[in-house]
Amino acid sequence: MAKGFQSLPGFRDFRPEDCAIRNYLFTHFREVARRYGFVEYETPLLESTELYLKKTGGELGSQLFRFEDQGGRDITLRPEVTASLGRLAASSQRDYPKPMRWFEIGQCFRYEKPQKGRTREFYQFNVDLLGEEDSAADAEIIALSIELMRNLGFRQGDFIIRLSDRSYWHNFGEKHQLSPDQIAELLQIVDKLERESPEKISQKLQALNLSFQQLQEAIQNPESLGDHLDHVLKNLEARGMRDDVEVDLSIVRGLAYYNGIVFEVFDAQKSLRAIAGGGRYDTLISALTDGSVDLPASGFAIGDVVIRHLIEETPHASEQMYQTLATQSHFDVFLILADQEQQTAALDLATRLRQAGISVGYSLSSAKFNKQFKQAEQAKAKLAIVIGSEYPTLSVKTLATRTEEIISDSDNIAQSISALLSQ
Amino acid sequence: MAKGFQSLPGFRDFRPEDCAIRNYLFTHFREVARRYGFVEYETPLLESTELYLKKTGGELGSQLFRFEDQGGRDITLRPEVTASLGRLAASSQRDYPKPMRWFEIGQCFRYEKPQKGRTREFYQFNVDLLGEEDSAADAEIIALSIELMRNLGFRQGDFIIRLSDRSYWHNFGEKHQLSPDQIAELLQIVDKLERESPEKISQKLQALNLSFQQLQEAIQNPESLGDHLDHVLKNLEARGMRDDVEVDLSIVRGLAYYNGIVFEVFDAQKSLRAIAGGGRYDTLISALTDGSVDLPASGFAIGDVVIRHLIEETPHASEQMYQTLATQSHFDVFLILADQEQQTAALDLATRLRQAGISVGYSLSSAKFNKQFKQAEQAKAKLAIVIGSEYPTLSVKTLATRTEEIISDSDNIAQSISALLSQ
């Protein structure tokens, strides 16, 4: 490490090889979104702090990158995108037919303790279906998340969708005469089920006149899953995706604004944090607009950190990724100047090849023939074109096979070179 | 506009139609970079404030989005990327053969008064060639910027590169016995030439024992342009790009760290701010690392705001953009359910088509046949596939021509549909 400045703790530099992996993920996010007919939007990285406090009820409050700008505004680097999406959708929804299929890829920021799998910035892929209350929309969102996992090279059994419905707990609460506040408390208890001791849970349940056993019974032997879960399961069955999903009523998602179907994507061993998660949030947009816009919504989000980790840990997914990246060489063609007198011809040729979409490199300073050849190999070029005193006659060497062809520079040289590149 | 939250002043929402334009720019940035063999990197949006103060000598100081994080660090949302690039290149350059051809696309933030063409956030495309001191590197960077303009649909005469060399002014200063500090002052005067009154300029020049006439003479009738400018011009001539460039010694770029060739891209009428600019900064990386890493460098940056504006103002460039965007329909295929009993078949078909890379939509809630057809048209689908009681027999309608084909669902349906789509 050189002397001098460091990046901030929890913030990542993407060297070219890391950026290629980031872009591999983005390409797959965009491709799967396209197949499902979603269009991309983006919102600002900075918003009024109030937007997040209002939306999340302050749950993310202690993790906000929050400050006052030069105009005295209380502003925050976005910790997530759904609040901004709600703001944008509310103000623009009149201009679009419903349902709106929208997606976004961008960075979010949370002041957390940096550790493996937890950074202070991360990219998130957000997919949302706005203006459709039918549970077919929830199924569509879940199917997209499954398709994404398959597209990234994961196979059945590598991952599992844990599927649930918050309204199950609403019904359960009402059956046990709980008030709305008590139901909210119950959801908090269920959310922390895997992280708290049975004693602590029992204690909290006692305040609601419920027992740990009743809760476990409700999770393991539900009387009825309800219409929404039934529909979603049947819908996914028709798509050949039923085996990627398990009903798990202990999943309720932390954030208060979910109100129906919720789900999380886990690695099969459930050894990592949730890879992705989402659900239905029909009242958020109404809440953000003081009731003036009512737009039912269902969506999900996936971050880049955990999914990259799982790809690296899963041999066939990791092989697919690295094979894709290996085909992206820096240069299609490297020009080698055997005669410095031909510099003008070389620059002219480089320009014409580039204009035809071919990537071209060459030595920027005058260098010996052998050194230029070495540069061509270091740059992982596919072809080396030698330009010497015989110009316009050119020698084209395929670096992998060391075979050579003699061609003449002419109007259709780009075509000849493209043909050699696609061999 | 609905009641509720607004975005912050100077920050942009990208609705799908705006995001498509942003992505059109990004696609062209990446494509031209690829042809020139540049690889993408990314650095954090937040850095220690000190990094920017050290690099720019505080010139951007008053425009910084600067704050203290929860750990008491003085941090800043990046106003530009070159400082971070310098930091990253210094710490990683040992791992890469030279020269390094690196590019980046990302957001920057400046607290400026929001007005037409000036926002508080903007995307920037940064292209840098590191580790090559030959002026062939400067020519390569300038050629890339010209190629980008052409690629975006601009023609000769739509734009002009104003090319200069800071060392010309160093030589001029030394000839007039100016101290290094006085030369720095002279560069500041030249930089503001188009923005300040002749009186004010004369006054400032007097302190350096120079006259306004001497300065104008030096700009308009240079004795010699020097080797670097001569080389760059000859190099661009060989590429057929000489006519896109004019020597203009009044261009020196504001930032203190440029030390050689500098250039700016303008619209032909010079009615807008500079569209792009760049130059050679051989000492920056050394300065950021207290002299431990010495890496000559040349680069340029272009923002998304001014270039988008110029595209919209230039009929052939704007036509190219909107024609490209018009071909991106939301859905290739819209499935229409003529018989609700066939829902399972429809979901299965949607899944298979999507897995083959075709984008597929359908009505998420049960709707009448005509309404589904209307949805297909609103979604700008190319084909409507009607699934009725005759399934597996399907009716495929091309919406633009209203022609119909009858095909049967089978293992190679995706192939048949792809064939229809590419007609």
Chai-1 contact restraints between the chains, C-beta under 6 A:
chainA,res_idxA,chainB,res_idxB,connection_type,confidence,min_distance_angstrom,max_distance_angstrom,comment,restraint_id
A,M1,B,S91,contact,1.0,0.0,6.0,A-B,restraint_1
A,A2,B,A90,contact,1.0,0.0,6.0,A-B,restraint_2
A,A2,B,S91,contact,1.0,0.0,6.0,A-B,restraint_3
A,A2,B,T289,contact,1.0,0.0,6.0,A-B,restraint_4
A,A2,B,S292,contact,1.0,0.0,6.0,A-B,restraint_5
A,A2,B,V293,contact,1.0,0.0,6.0,A-B,restraint_6
A,K3,B,T289,contact,1.0,0.0,6.0,A-B,restraint_7
A,K3,B,D290,contact,1.0,0.0,6.0,A-B,restraint_8
A,K3,B,S292,contact,1.0,0.0,6.0,A-B,restraint_9
A,G4,B,A90,contact,1.0,0.0,6.0,A-B,restraint_10
A,G4,B,L288,contact,1.0,0.0,6.0,A-B,restraint_11
A,G4,B,T289,contact,1.0,0.0,6.0,A-B,restraint_12
A,F5,B,L51,contact,1.0,0.0,6.0,A-B,restraint_13
A,F5,B,R87,contact,1.0,0.0,6.0,A-B,restraint_14
A,S7,B,P44,contact,1.0,0.0,6.0,A-B,restraint_15
A,L8,B,L46,contact,1.0,0.0,6.0,A-B,restraint_16
A,F11,B,P44,contact,1.0,0.0,6.0,A-B,restraint_17
A,D13,B,T43,contact,1.0,0.0,6.0,A-B,restraint_18
A,D13,B,L88,contact,1.0,0.0,6.0,A-B,restraint_19
A,F14,B,Y41,contact,1.0,0.0,6.0,A-B,restraint_20
A,F14,B,E42,contact,1.0,0.0,6.0,A-B,restraint_21
A,R15,B,Y41,contact,1.0,0.0,6.0,A-B,restraint_22
A,R15,B,S92,contact,1.0,0.0,6.0,A-B,restraint_23
A,P16,B,V39,contact,1.0,0.0,6.0,A-B,restraint_24
A,P16,B,Y41,contact,1.0,0.0,6.0,A-B,restraint_25
A,C19,B,E40,contact,1.0,0.0,6.0,A-B,restraint_26
A,C19,B,Y41,contact,1.0,0.0,6.0,A-B,restraint_27
A,C19,B,E42,contact,1.0,0.0,6.0,A-B,restraint_28
A,R34,B,S359,contact,1.0,0.0,6.0,A-B,restraint_29
A,R35,B,R354,contact,1.0,0.0,6.0,A-B,restraint_30
A,R35,B,S359,contact,1.0,0.0,6.0,A-B,restraint_31
A,G37,B,H330,contact,1.0,0.0,6.0,A-B,restraint_32
A,G37,B,F331,contact,1.0,0.0,6.0,A-B,restraint_33
A,G37,B,S359,contact,1.0,0.0,6.0,A-B,restraint_34
A,G37,B,G361,contact,1.0,0.0,6.0,A-B,restraint_35
A,V39,B,P16,contact,1.0,0.0,6.0,A-B,restraint_36
A,E40,B,C19,contact,1.0,0.0,6.0,A-B,restraint_37
A,Y41,B,F14,contact,1.0,0.0,6.0,A-B,restraint_38
A,Y41,B,R15,contact,1.0,0.0,6.0,A-B,restraint_39
A,Y41,B,P16,contact,1.0,0.0,6.0,A-B,restraint_40
A,Y41,B,C19,contact,1.0,0.0,6.0,A-B,restraint_41
A,E42,B,F14,contact,1.0,0.0,6.0,A-B,restraint_42
A,E42,B,C19,contact,1.0,0.0,6.0,A-B,restraint_43
A,T43,B,D13,contact,1.0,0.0,6.0,A-B,restraint_44
A,P44,B,S7,contact,1.0,0.0,6.0,A-B,restraint_45
A,P44,B,F11,contact,1.0,0.0,6.0,A-B,restraint_46
A,L46,B,L8,contact,1.0,0.0,6.0,A-B,restraint_47
A,L51,B,F5,contact,1.0,0.0,6.0,A-B,restraint_48
A,F67,B,F67,contact,1.0,0.0,6.0,A-B,restraint_49
A,Q70,B,Y111,contact,1.0,0.0,6.0,A-B,restraint_50
A,R87,B,F5,contact,1.0,0.0,6.0,A-B,restraint_51
A,L88,B,D13,contact,1.0,0.0,6.0,A-B,restraint_52
A,A90,B,A2,contact,1.0,0.0,6.0,A-B,restraint_53
A,A90,B,G4,contact,1.0,0.0,6.0,A-B,restraint_54
A,S91,B,M1,contact,1.0,0.0,6.0,A-B,restraint_55
A,S91,B,A2,contact,1.0,0.0,6.0,A-B,restraint_56
A,S92,B,R15,contact,1.0,0.0,6.0,A-B,restraint_57
A,P97,B,Q378,contact,1.0,0.0,6.0,A-B,restraint_58
A,Y111,B,Q70,contact,1.0,0.0,6.0,A-B,restraint_59
A,E132,B,L364,contact,1.0,0.0,6.0,A-B,restraint_60
A,D134,B,L364,contact,1.0,0.0,6.0,A-B,restraint_61
A,D134,B,S365,contact,1.0,0.0,6.0,A-B,restraint_62
A,A136,B,L364,contact,1.0,0.0,6.0,A-B,restraint_63
A,A137,B,L364,contact,1.0,0.0,6.0,A-B,restraint_64
A,A238,B,T344,contact,1.0,0.0,6.0,A-B,restraint_65
A,A238,B,L347,contact,1.0,0.0,6.0,A-B,restraint_66
A,A238,B,D348,contact,1.0,0.0,6.0,A-B,restraint_67
A,R239,B,L347,contact,1.0,0.0,6.0,A-B,restraint_68
A,R239,B,T351,contact,1.0,0.0,6.0,A-B,restraint_69
A,L288,B,G4,contact,1.0,0.0,6.0,A-B,restraint_70
A,T289,B,A2,contact,1.0,0.0,6.0,A-B,restraint_71
A,T289,B,K3,contact,1.0,0.0,6.0,A-B,restraint_72
A,T289,B,G4,contact,1.0,0.0,6.0,A-B,restraint_73
A,D290,B,K3,contact,1.0,0.0,6.0,A-B,restraint_74
A,S292,B,A2,contact,1.0,0.0,6.0,A-B,restraint_75
A,S292,B,K3,contact,1.0,0.0,6.0,A-B,restraint_76
A,V293,B,A2,contact,1.0,0.0,6.0,A-B,restraint_77
A,H330,B,G37,contact,1.0,0.0,6.0,A-B,restraint_78
A,F331,B,G37,contact,1.0,0.0,6.0,A-B,restraint_79
A,T344,B,A238,contact,1.0,0.0,6.0,A-B,restraint_80
A,L347,B,A238,contact,1.0,0.0,6.0,A-B,restraint_81
A,L347,B,R239,contact,1.0,0.0,6.0,A-B,restraint_82
A,D348,B,A238,contact,1.0,0.0,6.0,A-B,restraint_83
A,T351,B,R239,contact,1.0,0.0,6.0,A-B,restraint_84
A,R354,B,R35,contact,1.0,0.0,6.0,A-B,restraint_85
A,S359,B,R34,contact,1.0,0.0,6.0,A-B,restraint_86
A,S359,B,R35,contact,1.0,0.0,6.0,A-B,restraint_87
A,S359,B,G37,contact,1.0,0.0,6.0,A-B,restraint_88
A,G361,B,G37,contact,1.0,0.0,6.0,A-B,restraint_89
A,L364,B,E132,contact,1.0,0.0,6.0,A-B,restraint_90
A,L364,B,D134,contact,1.0,0.0,6.0,A-B,restraint_91
A,L364,B,A136,contact,1.0,0.0,6.0,A-B,restraint_92
A,L364,B,A137,contact,1.0,0.0,6.0,A-B,restraint_93
A,S365,B,D134,contact,1.0,0.0,6.0,A-B,restraint_94
A,Q378,B,P97,contact,1.0,0.0,6.0,A-B,restraint_95
